[in-house]
């Protein structure tokens, strides 16, 4: 027979293994580069978490619209989101083209079919995971529900584009306003980011300021001359 101490140890091991099995069953499918913290895992697997929030916001309405969630609704792959680095966006040649962002994507499936893409963030104030956005986009959801563990999911927010990065190859899951489709490379995509960032600055603003300043100086000189020689200045009398 086992000693009491050995029995307690065995019970503890069984309990730990059981908890591990439950955690694995509840944990979302994760495959992309980047980590998924426990707050996000808990929010995704909690019955009162992500899916409950989505049903509240996008479920059936009084007009027959909305998404009809049912018992087949599941969360698919969860991916860490990256964004283009400042060096890349400024046109520099850099090895760190993308950096981590405080975002994760979660594919929403109903009956095994992709329905929409939920975006999750960790609120800096509460340190809890929350729903940030939801896009009802089946092709995008499908594309981001099958990402390899050596692939980066990239969000190009200024162009409303979603991309996947493998090595130096970019695949556009959602082209947005980038003007591209299919696949491209980091080198070819960079001018789009740089040019569109630069286009946001007012054109010829320095010239406008220069001519405005010159005009104001000219007006000031004219007013001064008029005051000195024509308005209230003593006039010479001729006897």
PyMOL commands that set and color helices and strands:
alter all, ss='L'
color gray80, all
select helices_A, chain A and resi 4-26+38-45+50-58+86-89+138-143+157-159+186-199+205-229
alter helices_A, ss='H'
color red, helices_A
select strands_A, chain A and resi 29-30+73-84+98-110+113-122+129-135+152-156+161-166+169-174+183-185
alter strands_A, ss='S'
color yellow, strands_A
deselect
rebuild
show_as cartoon
